[in-house]
């Protein structure tokens, strides 16, 4: 029977993989091969979802801005076009925060957008 080679490093690698798969369902958190497969999938999902998170938040911000604009009698697209024409460089995240937290400032921005759109 041949001797075991690299036992210490293999055991260490396996333990590290099992530890990183802690909390996975069933055998995926107990067996090395299953843990390795699940971990690979998990990392792929994490990579994909870091990109999707940015899209999702942008959609949320746009929905919030649109709702606040429509309450003031202007559409989102006209609002953004008016801000662009007036050279107001605020991103959608900060516009969304203004719409939620500081409605007076947001109303002023809507006034700026309406003026520049009319001109």
C-alpha positions, 0 to 999 in steps of 0.5 A: 500500500502506498504512503499518503503524500501531502496529507497535511496540506490536503487536510488543511485545504479540505477543512478550509473548504468545509469551513467556508461552506458552513451553513449550506444545506445538507451534505453540501456543508459536510462533504468536501466534493459537495462543498466545493461544488456549492462554493463554486456556485455561490461565488458565481452567484455572488459575482453576478449579484454584485452587478445586479445590485447596482441595477436594482438600486438604480431602478429603485432610485428612478422609481422614487424620483418618478413618484416624487416628480409626478406628485409635483406634476412633471414626468421623470423624463422631463425632469431629468431632461430639464436638469440636464439642460440646466446643467445640474449634475446630480446623480439619481442616488442623491436626487432620490435622497432629496426626494425622500428627505428634503422635499423643499429642495427637491421642489426647487430642483423641479422648478429649475427643471421646468424653467429650463425645459420651457426655455 
